[in-house]
Amino acid sequence: MSDRPDGAADSPGFIEDLLGTRLDWRRAVLVPVLAILLALMVSAVIIVVSDIDLWQNPSFDQLGDTLDQARDALSALFIGSFGSLRAFSSTLEFGAPLIFAGLAVAIGFHAGLFNIGAEGQMLMGGMAAVALGITFDLPIYLNLPLALVGGAIGGGIWGGIAGWLRAKTGAHEVVTTIMLNSIAGLAVVWMLSTSFFQPAGRQDPVSRDIATSARLPRLLGFLDRSDLRVHFGIILALIAAYGIYWLLFKSTIGFEFRAVGANPDAAHYAGMRVTTIYVSVMFLSGALAGLAGMNQINGLLFRASPGFSAGIGFDAISLALLGRSHPAGVVAAGLLFGALRAGGLDMQVVTDVPIDLIAVIQALVVVFIAAPALIRAIFRVRTGEGTGQVTKGWAS
């Protein structure tokens, strides 16, 4: 409450309104930044410890060379993420599908559902976009929306299957989505072996190129540089994030999603159709994942091959947890993981450090941010009273 004489409450600022809560900057910003810095420090230690030459020839000179390598690796990681226009373009390019996939998992968490099937939903959404992209060659103002809708419906149906099974049979969505991931992966291989998808004269599992009018426009195409591949998908991802925020925190159906996630029995007693909500949430979750797959195809690859999802559907689980299931947090986490992917490529080229280190850094970031008490204890950060912990629930 305000200390003003009239006793009126202070109105929340833009950030507080966006996040739906009063913001503790130390908890929301400082702790995650320190967690990232700690993850990078531990990664540098791993680079030093894993240097075989240092153990075979222990000396101060070799130790100095190893420390230089660790410094160069982390420097290349940062420069490859933000050090140039090309690097920033790559960060946004990698971040777009990550944001879509992270939102897919996050919205499930709010309804008490653990959608571990974003990978399969990406594959189905991407294949739907490919099928439409090689079938129609309409003007871009028709073909591109058609691909977007097709990708969303393809992923939505795949997610809706798991939601329907949960609502009608009680089958847990973790089990069904894992199985649907496997089915989707095998279905993609089968579809790419058919004459409908394959180019004439080829037998390998690669599809024909989609029509040019179905491709997401490049944002920096006016610069006429082939290395600036950031496309309109990042704009769509940000629009989707705001749309999910509005749906969850500003709409009636979003309130019902969160009510079912908090207590499905109480929600049912209050007159909410829990079974319908389960199916709706999983369909929407799958649609977002399908848009991530469509981003991969229509924004980057322009054709399908096995594994075109690049594991983004599995990274989405970490993104949703890292962003505490809030759309704004998922956007930040998606850009962070996009930066790590973009910088990891430069790190591998500049130094001998393998790109697998990026997976280690991602895991460390998630672990440290998921344990804020540890970060506060190490760096002696004091945050406001009553701060929530990610362990309270998937959507916390």
Contacts in CASP RR format, 6 or more apart in sequence:
PFRMAT RR
TARGET T0000
AUTHOR 0000-0000-0000
METHOD contacts of the structure
MODEL  1
MSDRPDGAADSPGFIEDLLGTRLDWRRAVLVPVLAILLALMVSAVIIVVS
DIDLWQNPSFDQLGDTLDQARDALSALFIGSFGSLRAFSSTLEFGAPLIF
AGLAVAIGFHAGLFNIGAEGQMLMGGMAAVALGITFDLPIYLNLPLALVG
GAIGGGIWGGIAGWLRAKTGAHEVVTTIMLNSIAGLAVVWMLSTSFFQPA
GRQDPVSRDIATSARLPRLLGFLDRSDLRVHFGIILALIAAYGIYWLLFK
STIGFEFRAVGANPDAAHYAGMRVTTIYVSVMFLSGALAGLAGMNQINGL
LFRASPGFSAGIGFDAISLALLGRSHPAGVVAAGLLFGALRAGGLDMQVV
TDVPIDLIAVIQALVVVFIAAPALIRAIFRVRTGEGTGQVTKGWAS
1 7 0 8 1.000
1 9 0 8 1.000
1 10 0 8 1.000
2 8 0 8 1.000
2 9 0 8 1.000
2 10 0 8 1.000
12 20 0 8 1.000
12 22 0 8 1.000
15 23 0 8 1.000
16 22 0 8 1.000
16 23 0 8 1.000
18 245 0 8 1.000
18 328 0 8 1.000
19 28 0 8 1.000
19 326 0 8 1.000
19 328 0 8 1.000
20 249 0 8 1.000
24 383 0 8 1.000
24 384 0 8 1.000
24 387 0 8 1.000
26 381 0 8 1.000
26 382 0 8 1.000
26 383 0 8 1.000
26 384 0 8 1.000
27 372 0 8 1.000
27 383 0 8 1.000
27 384 0 8 1.000
27 387 0 8 1.000
30 381 0 8 1.000
31 369 0 8 1.000
31 372 0 8 1.000
31 375 0 8 1.000
31 376 0 8 1.000
31 381 0 8 1.000
31 383 0 8 1.000
32 332 0 8 1.000
32 369 0 8 1.000
34 375 0 8 1.000
34 378 0 8 1.000
34 379 0 8 1.000
34 381 0 8 1.000
35 365 0 8 1.000
35 368 0 8 1.000
35 369 0 8 1.000
35 372 0 8 1.000
35 375 0 8 1.000
36 336 0 8 1.000
36 365 0 8 1.000
36 368 0 8 1.000
38 364 0 8 1.000
38 368 0 8 1.000
38 375 0 8 1.000
38 378 0 8 1.000
39 361 0 8 1.000
39 364 0 8 1.000
39 365 0 8 1.000
39 368 0 8 1.000
40 74 0 8 1.000
40 361 0 8 1.000
42 364 0 8 1.000
43 74 0 8 1.000
43 357 0 8 1.000
43 360 0 8 1.000
43 361 0 8 1.000
43 364 0 8 1.000
44 70 0 8 1.000
44 71 0 8 1.000
44 73 0 8 1.000
44 74 0 8 1.000
46 357 0 8 1.000
46 360 0 8 1.000
47 66 0 8 1.000
47 69 0 8 1.000
47 70 0 8 1.000
47 73 0 8 1.000
47 353 0 8 1.000
47 357 0 8 1.000
48 54 0 8 1.000
48 63 0 8 1.000
48 66 0 8 1.000
48 67 0 8 1.000
48 70 0 8 1.000
51 66 0 8 1.000
51 69 0 8 1.000
53 62 0 8 1.000
53 65 0 8 1.000
53 66 0 8 1.000
54 62 0 8 1.000
54 63 0 8 1.000
54 66 0 8 1.000
69 351 0 8 1.000
69 352 0 8 1.000
69 353 0 8 1.000
72 350 0 8 1.000
72 351 0 8 1.000
73 347 0 8 1.000
73 350 0 8 1.000
73 351 0 8 1.000
73 353 0 8 1.000
73 357 0 8 1.000
74 347 0 8 1.000
76 343 0 8 1.000
76 344 0 8 1.000
76 346 0 8 1.000
76 347 0 8 1.000
76 349 0 8 1.000
76 350 0 8 1.000
76 351 0 8 1.000
77 340 0 8 1.000
77 343 0 8 1.000
77 344 0 8 1.000
77 346 0 8 1.000
77 347 0 8 1.000
78 343 0 8 1.000
79 87 0 8 1.000
79 343 0 8 1.000
79 346 0 8 1.000
80 87 0 8 1.000
80 90 0 8 1.000
80 342 0 8 1.000
80 343 0 8 1.000
80 344 0 8 1.000
80 345 0 8 1.000
80 346 0 8 1.000
80 347 0 8 1.000
81 87 0 8 1.000
81 88 0 8 1.000
81 90 0 8 1.000
81 91 0 8 1.000
81 338 0 8 1.000
81 339 0 8 1.000
81 340 0 8 1.000
81 342 0 8 1.000
81 343 0 8 1.000
82 88 0 8 1.000
82 91 0 8 1.000
82 339 0 8 1.000
85 220 0 8 1.000
85 228 0 8 1.000
86 225 0 8 1.000
86 227 0 8 1.000
86 228 0 8 1.000
87 342 0 8 1.000
87 343 0 8 1.000
87 346 0 8 1.000
88 230 0 8 1.000
89 220 0 8 1.000
89 227 0 8 1.000
89 228 0 8 1.000
89 229 0 8 1.000
89 230 0 8 1.000
90 229 0 8 1.000
90 230 0 8 1.000
90 341 0 8 1.000
90 342 0 8 1.000
90 343 0 8 1.000
90 345 0 8 1.000
91 335 0 8 1.000
91 338 0 8 1.000
91 339 0 8 1.000
91 342 0 8 1.000
91 343 0 8 1.000
92 230 0 8 1.000
92 234 0 8 1.000
92 335 0 8 1.000
93 229 0 8 1.000
93 230 0 8 1.000
93 231 0 8 1.000
93 234 0 8 1.000
93 300 0 8 1.000
93 342 0 8 1.000
94 337 0 8 1.000
94 338 0 8 1.000
94 339 0 8 1.000
94 341 0 8 1.000
94 342 0 8 1.000
95 234 0 8 1.000
95 237 0 8 1.000
95 334 0 8 1.000
95 335 0 8 1.000
95 337 0 8 1.000
95 338 0 8 1.000
95 341 0 8 1.000
96 231 0 8 1.000
96 233 0 8 1.000
96 234 0 8 1.000
96 236 0 8 1.000
96 237 0 8 1.000
96 295 0 8 1.000
97 122 0 8 1.000
97 237 0 8 1.000
97 292 0 8 1.000
97 293 0 8 1.000
97 295 0 8 1.000
97 296 0 8 1.000
97 312 0 8 1.000
98 292 0 8 1.000
98 312 0 8 1.000
98 315 0 8 1.000
98 316 0 8 1.000
98 319 0 8 1.000
98 333 0 8 1.000
98 334 0 8 1.000
98 337 0 8 1.000
98 338 0 8 1.000
99 234 0 8 1.000
99 237 0 8 1.000
99 238 0 8 1.000
99 240 0 8 1.000
99 241 0 8 1.000
99 319 0 8 1.000
99 330 0 8 1.000
99 331 0 8 1.000
99 334 0 8 1.000
99 335 0 8 1.000
100 237 0 8 1.000
100 240 0 8 1.000
100 288 0 8 1.000
100 289 0 8 1.000
100 290 0 8 1.000
100 291 0 8 1.000
100 292 0 8 1.000
100 293 0 8 1.000
100 295 0 8 1.000
101 118 0 8 1.000
101 122 0 8 1.000
101 288 0 8 1.000
101 289 0 8 1.000
101 292 0 8 1.000
101 312 0 8 1.000
101 313 0 8 1.000
101 315 0 8 1.000
101 316 0 8 1.000
101 319 0 8 1.000
102 118 0 8 1.000
102 288 0 8 1.000
102 316 0 8 1.000
102 319 0 8 1.000
102 320 0 8 1.000
102 330 0 8 1.000
102 333 0 8 1.000
102 334 0 8 1.000
103 240 0 8 1.000
103 241 0 8 1.000
103 244 0 8 1.000
103 288 0 8 1.000
103 320 0 8 1.000
103 327 0 8 1.000
103 330 0 8 1.000
104 115 0 8 1.000
104 118 0 8 1.000
104 121 0 8 1.000
104 285 0 8 1.000
104 286 0 8 1.000
104 287 0 8 1.000
104 288 0 8 1.000
104 289 0 8 1.000
104 290 0 8 1.000
104 292 0 8 1.000
104 313 0 8 1.000
104 316 0 8 1.000
105 115 0 8 1.000
105 116 0 8 1.000
105 118 0 8 1.000
105 285 0 8 1.000
105 316 0 8 1.000
105 317 0 8 1.000
105 319 0 8 1.000
105 320 0 8 1.000
106 244 0 8 1.000
106 319 0 8 1.000
106 320 0 8 1.000
106 323 0 8 1.000
106 325 0 8 1.000
106 326 0 8 1.000
106 327 0 8 1.000
106 330 0 8 1.000
106 395 0 8 1.000
107 244 0 8 1.000
107 248 0 8 1.000
107 257 0 8 1.000
107 281 0 8 1.000
107 284 0 8 1.000
107 285 0 8 1.000
107 288 0 8 1.000
108 114 0 8 1.000
108 115 0 8 1.000
108 257 0 8 1.000
108 281 0 8 1.000
108 282 0 8 1.000
108 285 0 8 1.000
108 394 0 8 1.000
109 320 0 8 1.000
109 325 0 8 1.000
109 393 0 8 1.000
109 394 0 8 1.000
109 395 0 8 1.000
110 248 0 8 1.000
110 254 0 8 1.000
110 257 0 8 1.000
110 258 0 8 1.000
110 261 0 8 1.000
110 281 0 8 1.000
110 325 0 8 1.000
110 394 0 8 1.000
110 395 0 8 1.000
111 257 0 8 1.000
111 258 0 8 1.000
111 260 0 8 1.000
111 261 0 8 1.000
111 277 0 8 1.000
111 278 0 8 1.000
111 281 0 8 1.000
112 260 0 8 1.000
112 261 0 8 1.000
112 394 0 8 1.000
112 395 0 8 1.000
113 163 0 8 1.000
113 166 0 8 1.000
113 173 0 8 1.000
113 261 0 8 1.000
113 278 0 8 1.000
113 281 0 8 1.000
113 282 0 8 1.000
113 285 0 8 1.000
114 173 0 8 1.000
114 174 0 8 1.000
114 394 0 8 1.000
115 159 0 8 1.000
115 162 0 8 1.000
115 173 0 8 1.000
115 177 0 8 1.000
115 282 0 8 1.000
115 285 0 8 1.000
115 286 0 8 1.000
115 289 0 8 1.000
116 173 0 8 1.000
116 174 0 8 1.000
116 177 0 8 1.000
116 178 0 8 1.000
116 181 0 8 1.000
116 317 0 8 1.000
117 159 0 8 1.000
117 162 0 8 1.000
117 177 0 8 1.000
117 178 0 8 1.000
117 180 0 8 1.000
117 181 0 8 1.000
117 289 0 8 1.000
117 313 0 8 1.000
118 285 0 8 1.000
118 286 0 8 1.000
118 289 0 8 1.000
118 292 0 8 1.000
118 312 0 8 1.000
118 313 0 8 1.000
118 314 0 8 1.000
118 316 0 8 1.000
118 317 0 8 1.000
119 181 0 8 1.000
119 184 0 8 1.000
119 289 0 8 1.000
119 309 0 8 1.000
119 311 0 8 1.000
119 312 0 8 1.000
119 313 0 8 1.000
119 314 0 8 1.000
120 155 0 8 1.000
120 158 0 8 1.000
120 177 0 8 1.000
120 180 0 8 1.000
120 181 0 8 1.000
120 184 0 8 1.000
120 185 0 8 1.000
120 289 0 8 1.000
120 309 0 8 1.000
120 313 0 8 1.000
121 154 0 8 1.000
121 155 0 8 1.000
121 156 0 8 1.000
121 158 0 8 1.000
121 159 0 8 1.000
121 180 0 8 1.000
121 184 0 8 1.000
121 285 0 8 1.000
121 286 0 8 1.000
121 289 0 8 1.000
121 290 0 8 1.000
122 155 0 8 1.000
122 289 0 8 1.000
122 290 0 8 1.000
122 292 0 8 1.000
122 293 0 8 1.000
122 296 0 8 1.000
122 309 0 8 1.000
122 312 0 8 1.000
122 313 0 8 1.000
123 184 0 8 1.000
123 185 0 8 1.000
123 187 0 8 1.000
123 188 0 8 1.000
123 293 0 8 1.000
123 307 0 8 1.000
123 308 0 8 1.000
123 309 0 8 1.000
124 154 0 8 1.000
124 155 0 8 1.000
124 156 0 8 1.000
124 157 0 8 1.000
124 158 0 8 1.000
124 184 0 8 1.000
124 187 0 8 1.000
124 290 0 8 1.000
125 150 0 8 1.000
125 151 0 8 1.000
125 152 0 8 1.000
125 153 0 8 1.000
125 154 0 8 1.000
125 155 0 8 1.000
125 156 0 8 1.000
125 158 0 8 1.000
125 289 0 8 1.000
125 290 0 8 1.000
125 291 0 8 1.000
125 293 0 8 1.000
125 294 0 8 1.000
126 151 0 8 1.000
126 154 0 8 1.000
126 290 0 8 1.000
126 293 0 8 1.000
126 294 0 8 1.000
126 296 0 8 1.000
126 297 0 8 1.000
126 304 0 8 1.000
126 308 0 8 1.000
127 154 0 8 1.000
127 187 0 8 1.000
127 188 0 8 1.000
127 191 0 8 1.000
127 304 0 8 1.000
128 150 0 8 1.000
128 151 0 8 1.000
128 153 0 8 1.000
128 154 0 8 1.000
128 155 0 8 1.000
128 290 0 8 1.000
128 294 0 8 1.000
129 147 0 8 1.000
129 148 0 8 1.000
129 150 0 8 1.000
129 151 0 8 1.000
129 210 0 8 1.000
129 214 0 8 1.000
129 293 0 8 1.000
129 294 0 8 1.000
129 297 0 8 1.000
129 298 0 8 1.000
130 197 0 8 1.000
130 207 0 8 1.000
130 210 0 8 1.000
130 297 0 8 1.000
130 303 0 8 1.000
130 304 0 8 1.000
131 196 0 8 1.000
131 197 0 8 1.000
132 143 0 8 1.000
132 146 0 8 1.000
132 147 0 8 1.000
132 150 0 8 1.000
132 214 0 8 1.000
133 143 0 8 1.000
133 146 0 8 1.000
133 147 0 8 1.000
133 210 0 8 1.000
133 211 0 8 1.000
133 214 0 8 1.000
133 298 0 8 1.000
134 197 0 8 1.000
134 207 0 8 1.000
134 208 0 8 1.000
134 209 0 8 1.000
134 210 0 8 1.000
134 211 0 8 1.000
136 143 0 8 1.000
136 146 0 8 1.000
136 211 0 8 1.000
136 214 0 8 1.000
137 143 0 8 1.000
137 211 0 8 1.000
137 213 0 8 1.000
138 146 0 8 1.000
138 211 0 8 1.000
138 213 0 8 1.000
139 213 0 8 1.000
140 213 0 8 1.000
140 214 0 8 1.000
140 217 0 8 1.000
142 213 0 8 1.000
143 211 0 8 1.000
143 213 0 8 1.000
143 214 0 8 1.000
144 213 0 8 1.000
144 214 0 8 1.000
144 215 0 8 1.000
144 216 0 8 1.000
144 298 0 8 1.000
146 214 0 8 1.000
147 210 0 8 1.000
147 214 0 8 1.000
147 294 0 8 1.000
147 298 0 8 1.000
148 236 0 8 1.000
148 291 0 8 1.000
148 294 0 8 1.000
150 294 0 8 1.000
151 287 0 8 1.000
151 290 0 8 1.000
151 291 0 8 1.000
151 293 0 8 1.000
151 294 0 8 1.000
152 287 0 8 1.000
152 288 0 8 1.000
152 290 0 8 1.000
152 291 0 8 1.000
152 294 0 8 1.000
153 287 0 8 1.000
154 287 0 8 1.000
154 290 0 8 1.000
155 286 0 8 1.000
155 287 0 8 1.000
155 289 0 8 1.000
155 290 0 8 1.000
156 282 0 8 1.000
156 283 0 8 1.000
156 284 0 8 1.000
156 285 0 8 1.000
156 286 0 8 1.000
156 287 0 8 1.000
156 289 0 8 1.000
156 290 0 8 1.000
157 283 0 8 1.000
158 180 0 8 1.000
158 184 0 8 1.000
158 286 0 8 1.000
159 177 0 8 1.000
159 180 0 8 1.000
159 282 0 8 1.000
159 283 0 8 1.000
159 285 0 8 1.000
159 286 0 8 1.000
159 289 0 8 1.000
160 279 0 8 1.000
160 282 0 8 1.000
160 283 0 8 1.000
160 286 0 8 1.000
161 176 0 8 1.000
161 180 0 8 1.000
162 173 0 8 1.000
162 176 0 8 1.000
162 177 0 8 1.000
162 180 0 8 1.000
162 282 0 8 1.000
163 173 0 8 1.000
163 176 0 8 1.000
163 278 0 8 1.000
163 279 0 8 1.000
163 281 0 8 1.000
163 282 0 8 1.000
163 283 0 8 1.000
164 279 0 8 1.000
164 282 0 8 1.000
165 171 0 8 1.000
165 173 0 8 1.000
165 176 0 8 1.000
166 172 0 8 1.000
166 173 0 8 1.000
166 176 0 8 1.000
166 278 0 8 1.000
166 282 0 8 1.000
167 274 0 8 1.000
167 275 0 8 1.000
167 276 0 8 1.000
167 278 0 8 1.000
167 279 0 8 1.000
168 275 0 8 1.000
173 282 0 8 1.000
185 306 0 8 1.000
185 307 0 8 1.000
188 304 0 8 1.000
188 306 0 8 1.000
188 307 0 8 1.000
189 205 0 8 1.000
189 306 0 8 1.000
191 197 0 8 1.000
192 198 0 8 1.000
192 205 0 8 1.000
192 206 0 8 1.000
192 207 0 8 1.000
192 304 0 8 1.000
192 305 0 8 1.000
192 306 0 8 1.000
193 203 0 8 1.000
193 205 0 8 1.000
197 207 0 8 1.000
197 208 0 8 1.000
197 304 0 8 1.000
198 205 0 8 1.000
198 206 0 8 1.000
198 207 0 8 1.000
198 208 0 8 1.000
199 206 0 8 1.000
199 207 0 8 1.000
199 208 0 8 1.000
205 305 0 8 1.000
205 306 0 8 1.000
206 303 0 8 1.000
206 304 0 8 1.000
206 305 0 8 1.000
207 303 0 8 1.000
207 304 0 8 1.000
207 305 0 8 1.000
208 303 0 8 1.000
209 302 0 8 1.000
209 303 0 8 1.000
210 297 0 8 1.000
210 298 0 8 1.000
210 302 0 8 1.000
210 303 0 8 1.000
214 298 0 8 1.000
215 231 0 8 1.000
215 298 0 8 1.000
215 299 0 8 1.000
215 302 0 8 1.000
216 231 0 8 1.000
216 232 0 8 1.000
216 233 0 8 1.000
216 236 0 8 1.000
216 295 0 8 1.000
216 298 0 8 1.000
216 299 0 8 1.000
217 231 0 8 1.000
217 232 0 8 1.000
218 228 0 8 1.000
218 229 0 8 1.000
218 230 0 8 1.000
218 231 0 8 1.000
218 232 0 8 1.000
219 230 0 8 1.000
219 231 0 8 1.000
219 232 0 8 1.000
219 234 0 8 1.000
219 235 0 8 1.000
220 228 0 8 1.000
220 230 0 8 1.000
221 228 0 8 1.000
229 300 0 8 1.000
231 299 0 8 1.000
231 300 0 8 1.000
233 295 0 8 1.000
233 299 0 8 1.000
236 291 0 8 1.000
236 295 0 8 1.000
237 295 0 8 1.000
237 331 0 8 1.000
238 331 0 8 1.000
240 288 0 8 1.000
240 291 0 8 1.000
241 327 0 8 1.000
241 328 0 8 1.000
241 330 0 8 1.000
241 331 0 8 1.000
242 327 0 8 1.000
243 327 0 8 1.000
244 288 0 8 1.000
244 327 0 8 1.000
245 326 0 8 1.000
245 327 0 8 1.000
245 328 0 8 1.000
247 253 0 8 1.000
247 254 0 8 1.000
247 257 0 8 1.000
248 254 0 8 1.000
248 257 0 8 1.000
248 258 0 8 1.000
248 327 0 8 1.000
253 280 0 8 1.000
256 267 0 8 1.000
256 272 0 8 1.000
256 277 0 8 1.000
257 277 0 8 1.000
257 281 0 8 1.000
258 395 0 8 1.000
259 266 0 8 1.000
259 267 0 8 1.000
259 270 0 8 1.000
259 272 0 8 1.000
260 267 0 8 1.000
260 272 0 8 1.000
260 274 0 8 1.000
260 277 0 8 1.000
260 278 0 8 1.000
260 281 0 8 1.000
261 267 0 8 1.000
261 395 0 8 1.000
264 274 0 8 1.000
267 274 0 8 1.000
267 277 0 8 1.000
268 274 0 8 1.000
289 313 0 8 1.000
289 316 0 8 1.000
292 309 0 8 1.000
292 312 0 8 1.000
292 313 0 8 1.000
292 316 0 8 1.000
293 308 0 8 1.000
293 309 0 8 1.000
293 312 0 8 1.000
296 308 0 8 1.000
296 309 0 8 1.000
296 310 0 8 1.000
296 312 0 8 1.000
297 303 0 8 1.000
297 304 0 8 1.000
297 308 0 8 1.000
301 308 0 8 1.000
315 337 0 8 1.000
315 362 0 8 1.000
318 333 0 8 1.000
318 337 0 8 1.000
318 362 0 8 1.000
318 363 0 8 1.000
318 366 0 8 1.000
319 330 0 8 1.000
319 333 0 8 1.000
319 334 0 8 1.000
319 337 0 8 1.000
320 330 0 8 1.000
320 333 0 8 1.000
320 394 0 8 1.000
321 366 0 8 1.000
321 370 0 8 1.000
321 390 0 8 1.000
321 394 0 8 1.000
322 329 0 8 1.000
322 333 0 8 1.000
322 336 0 8 1.000
322 365 0 8 1.000
322 366 0 8 1.000
322 369 0 8 1.000
322 370 0 8 1.000
323 329 0 8 1.000
323 330 0 8 1.000
323 332 0 8 1.000
323 333 0 8 1.000
324 390 0 8 1.000
324 395 0 8 1.000
324 396 0 8 1.000
325 394 0 8 1.000
325 395 0 8 1.000
325 396 0 8 1.000
336 365 0 8 1.000
337 362 0 8 1.000
340 358 0 8 1.000
340 361 0 8 1.000
340 362 0 8 1.000
341 358 0 8 1.000
343 358 0 8 1.000
344 355 0 8 1.000
344 357 0 8 1.000
344 358 0 8 1.000
345 355 0 8 1.000
347 353 0 8 1.000
347 355 0 8 1.000
347 357 0 8 1.000
347 358 0 8 1.000
348 354 0 8 1.000
348 355 0 8 1.000
368 374 0 8 1.000
368 375 0 8 1.000
369 375 0 8 1.000
369 390 0 8 1.000
370 390 0 8 1.000
370 391 0 8 1.000
372 383 0 8 1.000
372 387 0 8 1.000
372 389 0 8 1.000
372 390 0 8 1.000
373 389 0 8 1.000
375 381 0 8 1.000
376 382 0 8 1.000
376 383 0 8 1.000
388 396 0 8 1.000
389 396 0 8 1.000
390 396 0 8 1.000
END
